[in-house]
Amino acid sequence: MREIELAPSAASAGARLRQFGPYTDPRGHHRHHRGLPPIRAEWVMARGDVEAYDGRHLKPEDNGLKPGERGNMREFPQNGRKPVRAKRART
């Protein structure tokens, strides 16, 4: 965990933001563009109630943009990962 002191303003006088996660380790060498490691992927798939699928292409509105509008943020690569979804219920 680390705390970040916010810039002073009328609304946040002395406020701090607490961050948790692997990117807060000062000894770490992180590649932010790669995302978090899939440490639970094996366990989730072993439960047998989800399946990987191809997903869909990202749309501007997924990132809060209007259709046709382009943002200035770089997209995270999938790195060979597929999204998962719940399997259809068996009767």
Sequence and secondary structure as in RCSB ss.txt:
>XXXX:A:sequence
MREIELAPSAASAGARLRQFGPYTDPRGHHRHHRGLPPIRAEWVMARGDVEAYDGRHLKPEDNGLKPGERGNMRE
FPQNGRKPVRAKRART
>XXXX:A:secstr
 EEEE    SS TT EEEE SGGG TT    GGG S  TTHHHHHHTSSEEE       GGGGT  TT   SS  
   TT   EEE     
